């Protein structure tokens, strides 16, 4: 939640998040809606095979409400975004480990 507060606050200072949004309130809702979607996928879909699609759609809907319209075309809501970010993290981690040797 603290990480989310920082991210939302920074985006709001940059003019990317609407001024009426309260970062601390929104930050608490993010993990709640994410975990709710995971549970819903398990119950309704019988597993997590489509959960990325549901989370991607939820972020699209959320950002349409809290972000200023000008930034929406630049946001990546692709279903495989999490996987891409994780692989990028691993690559950076590997490069950091190699340079430390």
Secondary structure as UniProt FT lines:
FT   HELIX           2..13
FT   TURN            14..15
FT   TURN            19..20
FT   HELIX           23..40
FT   HELIX           41..45
FT   TURN            49..50
FT   HELIX           51..66
FT   HELIX           69..72
FT   TURN            73..74
FT   TURN            79..80
FT   HELIX           81..100
//
